[in-house]
Amino acid sequence: MPQYDVIIIGAGPGGYVSAIRCAQLGLKTAVVEGRDTLGGTCLNVGCIPSKALLHATHLLHEAEHNFTNMGLKGKSPSVDWDQMKSYKDEVIGQNTGGIEFLFKKNKIDWIKGWATIPAAGKVQVGDEVHEAKNIVIASGSVPSSLPGVEVDNDAGLVVDSTGALSLPKVPKKMVVIGAGVIGLELGSVYARLGSEVTVVEYMDAVCPGMDKDVQRNFKRVLEKQGLNFIMGAAVQGVDTTKTKAKVKYQPKKGGDEAVLDADVVLVATGRKPFADGLGLDALGVKMTERGQIATDAHWATNVPGIYAIGDVIEGPMLAHKAEDEGMAVAEVIAGKHGHVNYGVIPGVVYTAPEVATVGQTEDALKAEGRKVKVGKFMFMGNARAKAVGQAEGGFVKIIADAETDRILGAAIIGPAAGDMIHELCVAMEFGASAEDIALTCHAHPTYSEAVREAALACGDGPIHS
C-alpha cells in the first residue's frame, strides 16, 4: 500500500481544495470521504442546493410581484415542487462531478469510507490502514439542535437544513427556529413558495452579531416579503403528532408560554464541529471548551503531523474560510508559508436582497474605543438598482479609521451584495483608505457605484444623495 505525503479526512470545501493544492505542490495526496459524492455538506446538502432553490423561488417572486409593472403580462408560473427539487439535484450533480474530475486531473486518490486515526501517521478506513507523513482533519460540522427538540428528517415534521432541502411537499405553515443565515435563507425559499413562515429567535435581532443598521433594515424587508418574526423567544420544546407539530416558546424576559402550530418545523440553530469516530481522545488531540480541535497559527494540532482546518476548528463556519485554510495548510506542509487573514473574511446571506459584511462592525469598533467615521449610501440613489426595482431598503456602509481613513469594515444590503463586497475585501487586504475607493472610477450604471458613493460619504459627501 502506498505511503502518502498527505491524507486529508473529509472532501468538503476545505478538504478538497487542500487536496488539490497539495497535489499542485508535488505532494502525493489522498482524501478519505464516506459520502457517495465529493464536496461535503456545502455541495451536497448546504450552500449549493440552497442557492439553487433560492434562485428558482426568487424568479417566481419576481414573476408574481414585479413582472406586470415591467410590462411582462400573463399568468404567473405554477410550482412543480418535484421538478424544482430535480433541478436542485442536477445542480448538485454538476458540482460534485466536477470535484471528482479535478481529483482525477490532479492524481488525487479517493479512499471511500469513514476514517479513524489509530496513531500519528496512520489512517484506518474499514480494515485497511494507510500511512501518511501528514494528516489533515477537515471533517466539517453538522447541524446542532436544542434540548426538547428532536430532529427526524425522514419523518419530515421536525427537520434540520438537510431535511428542509427535500421536503415531500411545500408546507402550509412552517416554523423556523433561529433567525441566522440558514433559517432566513430557507425561510425565504418557503415563504416565496407560499408557506406561512414564522421565525422564532432567542435574540432581539436577526443575524446576531451583524451590523445593527443591517439587522433593522433586513428584518423590515423580510417582513414585507411575508416572513413573521417572534423575537426574544426561548423555545421550550416541540410536540408532534403524525402530521402536525406544536412549537412551545416563552418570552425570555418572562411571560406565559405560547404555542405555534406548524406542518414543518425547521431547526436552524447553528452547527457544531464533527469529529466523531476519528479517535482523537485516544490520540490525545487537544480540544477547545467548545468541542473544536485546538490548533496553532499553522493549523497544527498538539500531535506532530496532524493538522486541522475548517468548521472543526475555531472561527466562522464558512466554506470559503475552510478553503483558505486548506490552501494555507498545504503550503505549510510543503515547506512554504501559508497565510489566512481572518480579519478579511466576508459573510453573505443569499436572500433577496442579499446581505454581505466584512471586517468589524461600527459598534464593535466603538466598544474597543476606536474613533471611526462612517460613510453610508442608500440604493435609492443608485440608478441601476432603481431600474431593476431593487433599491428599496438597501445601502452600502463603510467604516473607516477617523484619523488614517483606512477601511476597517463594511456592510451591504442590496442587489448582488455578495459579489460587491469583494471590492471592499481587496481594499482591506491592501490596507486601502476610503479615499482610494472614492478616487477610483466605477462604471455607470452599476450597483458598485453605491460602494464608491459610500466611500465619498466618508469624506466630503456622496454625489447622488
C-alpha positions as CSV (number, residue, x, y, z in Angstrom):
1,M,0.0,0.0,0.0
2,P,1.5,3.4,-1.0
3,Q,2.7,5.9,1.6
4,Y,1.2,9.3,1.1
5,D,2.7,12.7,1.9
6,V,-0.8,13.8,2.9
7,I,-4.0,12.2,3.8
8,I,-7.0,14.6,4.2
9,I,-10.0,13.4,6.1
10,G,-13.1,15.0,4.5
11,A,-13.9,16.2,1.0
12,G,-15.8,19.3,1.7
13,P,-14.6,22.8,0.5
14,G,-11.7,22.8,3.0
15,G,-10.6,19.2,2.3
16,Y,-10.9,19.0,-1.5
17,V,-9.3,22.4,-2.0
18,S,-6.4,21.4,0.3
19,A,-6.0,18.2,-1.6
20,I,-5.8,20.0,-5.0
21,R,-3.3,22.5,-3.6
22,C,-1.2,19.7,-2.0
23,A,-1.1,17.9,-5.4
24,Q,-0.2,21.1,-7.2
25,L,2.8,21.4,-4.8
26,G,4.0,17.9,-5.7
27,L,2.7,16.0,-2.6
28,K,1.3,12.5,-3.0
29,T,-2.2,13.1,-1.7
30,A,-5.3,11.0,-0.8
31,V,-8.7,12.1,0.6
32,V,-10.9,9.9,2.8
33,E,-14.6,10.6,2.2
34,G,-17.6,8.5,3.4
35,R,-20.3,10.1,1.3
36,D,-21.1,8.6,-2.1
37,T,-20.1,12.0,-3.7
38,L,-17.4,14.6,-3.0
39,G,-18.0,18.2,-1.9
40,G,-19.1,17.6,1.7
41,T,-22.0,19.4,3.3
42,C,-21.7,22.5,1.2
43,L,-22.0,20.9,-2.3
44,N,-24.4,18.1,-1.3
45,V,-26.8,19.4,1.4
46,G,-25.8,23.0,2.1
47,C,-24.6,26.1,0.1
48,I,-25.1,24.8,-3.4
49,P,-28.6,23.2,-3.2
50,S,-29.9,26.0,-1.1
51,K,-28.7,28.6,-3.7
52,A,-30.5,26.6,-6.4
53,L,-33.8,26.8,-4.5
54,L,-33.2,30.5,-3.6
55,H,-32.6,31.3,-7.3
56,A,-35.7,29.4,-8.5
57,T,-38.0,30.9,-5.9
58,H,-36.6,34.4,-6.5
59,L,-37.6,34.2,-10.1
60,L,-41.1,33.0,-9.0
61,H,-41.3,36.0,-6.7
62,E,-40.3,38.4,-9.5
63,A,-42.9,36.8,-11.8
64,E,-45.7,37.1,-9.2
65,H,-44.9,40.6,-7.9
66,N,-42.8,42.6,-10.4
67,F,-43.3,41.4,-14.0
68,T,-46.6,43.2,-14.6
69,N,-45.0,46.6,-13.7
70,M,-42.3,46.0,-16.3
71,G,-44.9,45.2,-19.0
72,L,-44.5,41.4,-18.7
73,K,-48.0,40.2,-18.6
74,G,-49.5,36.8,-18.4
75,K,-50.3,34.0,-16.0
76,S,-47.7,33.6,-13.2
77,P,-45.9,30.2,-13.3
78,S,-47.2,27.4,-11.2
79,V,-44.8,25.5,-8.9
80,D,-43.8,21.9,-9.7
81,W,-42.1,21.2,-6.5
82,D,-40.8,17.8,-7.6
83,Q,-39.2,19.4,-10.7
84,M,-37.7,22.1,-8.7
85,K,-36.1,19.5,-6.4
86,S,-34.8,17.7,-9.6
87,Y,-33.3,21.0,-10.8
88,K,-31.6,21.3,-7.4
89,D,-30.3,17.8,-7.6
90,E,-29.0,18.4,-11.1
91,V,-27.0,21.4,-9.8
92,I,-25.6,19.2,-7.0
93,G,-24.5,16.5,-9.5
94,Q,-22.8,19.0,-11.8
95,N,-20.7,20.4,-8.9
96,T,-19.8,17.1,-7.2
97,G,-19.0,15.5,-10.5
98,G,-16.7,18.5,-11.2
99,I,-14.7,17.8,-8.0
100,E,-14.3,14.1,-9.0
101,F,-12.9,15.3,-12.3
102,L,-10.4,17.6,-10.5
103,F,-9.3,14.7,-8.3
104,K,-8.5,12.6,-11.4
105,K,-6.8,15.5,-13.1
106,N,-4.5,16.1,-10.1
107,K,-3.9,12.4,-9.5
108,I,-5.6,12.5,-6.0
109,D,-6.7,9.2,-4.6
110,W,-10.2,9.0,-3.2
111,I,-10.3,6.5,-0.3
112,K,-14.0,5.7,0.1
113,G,-15.2,5.2,3.7
114,W,-15.0,6.7,7.2
115,A,-11.7,7.3,8.8
116,T,-10.2,6.6,12.2
117,I,-6.7,7.7,13.2
118,P,-5.2,4.9,15.3
119,A,-1.8,6.6,15.6
120,A,0.1,9.6,14.2
121,G,0.9,8.8,10.5
122,K,-1.8,6.2,10.2
123,V,-5.4,6.4,8.9
124,Q,-7.7,3.4,9.0
125,V,-10.6,3.1,6.6
126,G,-12.5,-0.2,7.1
127,D,-9.9,-2.9,7.5
128,E,-7.2,-1.1,5.7
129,V,-4.6,1.1,7.3
130,H,-3.0,3.8,5.2
131,E,0.3,5.6,6.0
132,A,0.9,9.3,5.6
133,K,3.6,11.7,6.7
134,N,0.9,14.3,7.4
135,I,-2.8,14.1,8.2
136,V,-5.2,17.0,7.7
137,I,-8.6,16.7,9.5
138,A,-11.3,18.5,7.5
139,S,-14.3,16.7,8.8
140,G,-16.6,19.7,8.9
141,S,-19.7,20.2,11.0
142,V,-23.3,19.0,11.5
143,P,-26.5,20.9,12.4
144,S,-26.9,21.5,16.1
145,S,-30.3,21.2,17.9
146,L,-32.0,22.3,21.1
147,P,-33.0,20.4,24.2
148,G,-36.5,19.1,23.9
149,V,-36.4,19.3,20.1
150,E,-35.8,16.0,18.3
151,V,-34.9,16.3,14.6
152,D,-36.1,13.5,12.3
153,N,-35.6,14.3,8.6
154,D,-37.2,11.1,7.5
155,A,-40.5,11.9,9.2
156,G,-40.4,15.4,7.6
157,L,-42.0,17.1,10.6
158,V,-39.1,18.5,12.5
159,V,-36.1,18.9,10.2
160,D,-32.7,20.5,10.0
161,S,-31.2,22.3,7.0
162,T,-30.6,18.9,5.2
163,G,-34.2,17.8,5.6
164,A,-35.6,21.2,4.6
165,L,-34.0,20.8,1.1
166,S,-36.0,17.8,0.3
167,L,-39.5,18.1,1.9
168,P,-42.1,15.9,0.2
169,K,-44.4,18.9,-0.3
170,V,-44.4,22.6,0.4
171,P,-45.9,23.1,3.9
172,K,-48.8,25.4,4.5
173,K,-47.3,26.5,7.8
174,M,-43.6,26.4,8.7
175,V,-41.9,27.5,11.9
176,V,-38.2,28.3,11.7
177,I,-36.3,28.2,15.0
178,G,-33.3,30.5,14.6
179,A,-33.0,33.8,12.6
180,G,-29.5,33.2,11.4
181,V,-28.2,32.8,7.9
182,I,-29.6,29.3,7.3
183,G,-33.0,30.0,8.9
184,L,-33.6,33.2,6.9
185,E,-32.4,31.7,3.6
186,L,-34.6,28.6,3.8
187,G,-37.4,30.5,5.4
188,S,-37.3,32.8,2.4
189,V,-37.5,29.9,0.0
190,Y,-40.7,28.5,1.5
191,A,-42.3,31.9,2.0
192,R,-41.9,32.5,-1.7
193,L,-43.4,29.1,-2.4
194,G,-46.5,30.1,-0.4
195,S,-45.8,28.8,3.1
196,E,-46.8,30.9,6.1
197,V,-43.4,31.2,7.7
198,T,-42.8,32.2,11.3
199,V,-39.3,32.7,12.6
200,V,-38.7,32.3,16.3
201,E,-35.4,33.8,17.6
202,Y,-33.9,33.9,21.1
203,M,-32.0,37.1,20.5
204,D,-33.6,40.5,19.8
205,A,-32.3,40.9,16.3
206,V,-31.9,38.8,13.2
207,C,-28.4,37.6,12.3
208,P,-26.9,38.1,15.7
209,G,-23.6,39.9,15.7
210,M,-24.2,41.7,12.4
211,D,-24.2,45.4,11.9
212,K,-27.2,46.9,13.7
213,D,-28.3,49.1,10.7
214,V,-28.3,46.0,8.5
215,Q,-30.3,44.0,11.1
216,R,-33.1,46.6,11.3
217,N,-33.4,47.1,7.6
218,F,-33.1,43.4,6.8
219,K,-35.9,42.4,9.2
220,R,-38.2,45.1,7.7
221,V,-37.6,43.9,4.2
222,L,-38.2,40.2,5.1
223,E,-41.4,41.2,6.9
224,K,-42.6,42.9,3.7
225,Q,-41.9,39.7,1.9
226,G,-44.2,37.8,4.2
227,L,-42.0,36.4,6.9
228,N,-43.3,36.7,10.5
229,F,-40.9,37.1,13.4
230,I,-41.1,36.4,17.1
231,M,-38.0,37.8,18.7
232,G,-36.6,37.3,22.2
233,A,-38.3,33.9,22.5
234,A,-36.9,30.8,24.1
235,V,-38.2,27.6,22.5
236,Q,-39.1,25.1,25.2
237,G,-39.8,22.1,23.0
238,V,-41.6,20.7,20.0
239,D,-44.5,18.2,20.3
240,T,-45.5,16.1,17.2
241,T,-48.4,14.0,16.0
242,K,-48.3,12.0,12.8
243,T,-48.9,15.1,10.6
244,K,-48.5,18.2,12.8
245,A,-46.1,19.9,15.1
246,K,-46.5,22.3,18.0
247,V,-43.7,24.7,18.9
248,K,-43.7,25.8,22.6
249,Y,-41.9,29.0,23.4
250,Q,-41.6,31.5,26.2
251,P,-40.6,35.2,26.1
252,K,-37.1,35.3,27.6
253,K,-38.0,38.4,29.6
254,G,-40.8,36.5,31.2
255,G,-44.4,35.7,30.4
256,D,-46.7,32.9,29.6
257,E,-45.8,30.0,27.4
258,A,-47.2,30.2,23.9
259,V,-47.7,27.6,21.2
260,L,-47.3,27.8,17.4
261,D,-48.9,25.2,15.1
262,A,-46.8,24.0,12.1
263,D,-46.8,21.5,9.3
264,V,-43.0,21.6,9.4
265,V,-40.5,22.9,11.9
266,L,-37.1,23.8,10.7
267,V,-34.4,23.8,13.4
268,A,-31.8,26.3,12.3
269,T,-29.9,26.9,15.5
270,G,-26.4,26.7,14.0
271,R,-23.8,24.0,13.5
272,K,-21.3,22.1,15.7
273,P,-17.9,20.5,14.8
274,F,-18.0,16.9,13.6
275,A,-15.1,14.7,14.6
276,D,-17.0,11.5,15.7
277,G,-15.2,8.3,15.2
278,L,-11.7,9.8,14.4
279,G,-10.3,8.6,17.8
280,L,-9.0,12.0,18.8
281,D,-9.4,11.3,22.5
282,A,-7.2,8.2,22.4
283,L,-4.6,10.1,20.4
284,G,-4.5,12.9,23.0
285,V,-5.5,15.6,20.5
286,K,-6.2,18.8,22.4
287,M,-9.8,20.2,22.1
288,T,-11.3,23.6,23.0
289,E,-14.0,24.1,25.5
290,R,-16.5,24.4,22.6
291,G,-15.6,21.0,21.2
292,Q,-13.3,22.3,18.4
293,I,-9.9,20.9,17.6
294,A,-7.2,23.2,19.0
295,T,-4.6,24.3,16.5
296,D,-1.6,26.7,16.5
297,A,-1.0,29.5,13.9
298,H,0.0,26.9,11.3
299,W,-3.1,24.7,11.8
300,A,-1.1,22.1,13.6
301,T,-2.6,20.2,16.5
302,N,-0.6,19.2,19.6
303,V,0.1,15.8,17.9
304,P,3.0,16.1,15.5
305,G,2.0,15.5,11.9
306,I,-1.7,16.1,12.4
307,Y,-3.4,19.3,11.2
308,A,-7.0,20.5,11.3
309,I,-8.9,23.1,9.2
310,G,-12.4,24.4,8.5
311,D,-15.5,24.0,10.7
312,V,-13.8,21.6,13.1
313,I,-11.5,24.4,14.4
314,E,-12.2,27.8,15.8
315,G,-13.5,30.6,13.6
316,P,-16.6,31.3,11.4
317,M,-18.1,28.1,9.9
318,L,-17.8,29.3,6.3
319,A,-16.9,27.3,3.2
320,H,-14.5,30.0,1.9
321,K,-12.8,30.2,5.3
322,A,-12.2,26.5,5.1
323,E,-10.9,26.8,1.5
324,D,-8.4,29.5,2.5
325,E,-7.2,27.3,5.4
326,G,-7.0,24.3,3.1
327,M,-4.7,26.1,0.7
328,A,-2.6,27.6,3.6
329,V,-2.1,24.3,5.4
330,A,-1.0,22.7,2.0
331,E,1.7,25.4,1.7
332,V,2.8,24.8,5.3
333,I,3.2,21.0,4.7
334,A,5.1,21.7,1.5
335,G,7.6,23.9,3.5
336,K,6.2,27.2,2.3
337,H,4.4,30.0,4.1
338,G,0.7,29.6,4.5
339,H,-1.4,32.6,5.5
340,V,-5.1,33.4,6.2
341,N,-6.2,37.0,7.0
342,Y,-9.0,36.3,9.4
343,G,-9.9,40.0,9.5
344,V,-10.9,40.0,5.9
345,I,-13.3,37.0,5.6
346,P,-16.7,38.1,4.1
347,G,-20.0,36.7,5.2
348,V,-23.1,36.6,2.9
349,V,-26.8,35.9,3.3
350,Y,-28.2,34.9,-0.1
351,T,-31.8,36.2,0.4
352,A,-33.2,38.9,-1.8
353,P,-31.9,41.4,-1.1
354,E,-28.5,39.8,-0.3
355,V,-26.6,40.9,2.8
356,A,-22.8,40.9,2.9
357,T,-20.3,42.0,5.5
358,V,-16.6,42.1,6.1
359,G,-14.3,43.3,8.9
360,Q,-15.6,44.8,12.1
361,T,-18.9,46.5,12.9
362,E,-19.3,50.1,13.9
363,D,-20.5,49.1,17.4
364,A,-17.6,46.7,18.0
365,L,-15.0,49.2,17.0
366,K,-16.5,51.9,19.2
367,A,-16.7,49.4,22.1
368,E,-12.9,49.0,21.6
369,G,-12.5,52.8,21.9
370,R,-11.6,53.2,18.3
371,K,-12.5,56.6,16.7
372,V,-14.2,55.8,13.4
373,K,-16.1,57.6,10.6
374,V,-19.0,56.1,8.7
375,G,-19.9,56.5,5.1
376,K,-23.4,55.3,4.1
377,F,-25.2,55.4,0.8
378,M,-28.7,54.2,0.1
379,F,-29.5,52.2,-3.0
380,M,-32.4,54.6,-3.6
381,G,-29.8,56.9,-5.1
382,N,-28.4,54.2,-7.4
383,A,-29.7,54.3,-10.9
384,R,-29.1,50.6,-11.7
385,A,-30.9,49.4,-8.5
386,K,-33.9,51.6,-9.3
387,A,-34.0,50.4,-12.9
388,V,-34.4,46.8,-11.7
389,G,-36.7,47.5,-8.8
390,Q,-34.2,46.6,-6.1
391,A,-33.5,50.0,-4.5
392,E,-35.8,50.0,-1.5
393,G,-34.3,49.4,1.9
394,G,-30.7,48.7,0.8
395,F,-27.5,50.5,1.4
396,V,-23.7,50.3,1.5
397,K,-21.9,51.2,4.7
398,I,-18.2,51.7,5.1
399,I,-16.5,52.1,8.5
400,A,-13.0,53.8,8.3
401,D,-10.5,54.9,10.9
402,A,-11.2,58.5,11.8
403,E,-7.5,59.5,11.6
404,T,-6.0,57.3,8.9
405,D,-9.1,56.8,6.7
406,R,-8.2,53.1,6.5
407,I,-11.2,50.8,5.9
408,L,-11.9,48.7,8.9
409,G,-15.3,47.1,8.0
410,A,-18.2,47.3,5.6
411,A,-21.8,46.1,5.2
412,I,-24.0,45.9,2.2
413,I,-27.7,45.1,2.0
414,G,-29.0,45.2,-1.6
415,P,-28.7,43.6,-5.0
416,A,-25.6,41.5,-5.7
417,A,-24.2,42.4,-2.2
418,G,-22.4,39.0,-2.1
419,D,-20.4,39.9,-5.2
420,M,-20.0,43.6,-4.4
421,I,-18.4,43.0,-1.0
422,H,-15.2,41.7,-2.6
423,E,-14.1,45.2,-3.8
424,L,-14.0,46.1,-0.1
425,C,-12.3,42.9,0.8
426,V,-9.5,43.6,-1.7
427,A,-9.3,47.2,-0.5
428,M,-8.9,46.0,3.1
429,E,-6.4,43.3,2.2
430,F,-4.2,46.0,0.7
431,G,-4.8,48.5,3.5
432,A,-6.7,50.9,1.4
433,S,-8.4,54.1,2.6
434,A,-11.9,55.1,1.8
435,E,-10.5,57.8,-0.3
436,D,-8.7,55.2,-2.5
437,I,-12.1,53.8,-3.4
438,A,-13.7,57.2,-3.8
439,L,-11.0,58.2,-6.3
440,T,-11.4,55.0,-8.4
441,C,-13.6,55.3,-11.5
442,H,-16.7,53.0,-11.3
443,A,-18.7,52.1,-14.4
444,H,-22.1,53.6,-14.8
445,P,-24.8,52.3,-14.3
446,T,-23.7,49.6,-11.9
447,Y,-24.6,48.6,-8.3
448,S,-21.0,49.1,-7.4
449,E,-21.3,52.8,-7.8
450,A,-23.0,52.7,-4.4
451,V,-19.7,51.5,-2.9
452,R,-17.9,54.5,-4.3
453,E,-20.7,56.8,-3.0
454,A,-20.3,55.3,0.5
455,A,-16.6,55.9,0.3
456,L,-17.3,59.5,-0.8
457,A,-19.6,59.7,2.3
458,C,-16.5,59.1,4.5
459,G,-15.1,62.3,3.1
460,D,-16.9,65.4,1.8
461,G,-20.1,63.6,1.0
462,P,-21.7,61.5,-1.8
463,I,-22.7,62.9,-5.1
464,H,-26.2,61.3,-5.5
465,S,-27.6,61.8,-2.0
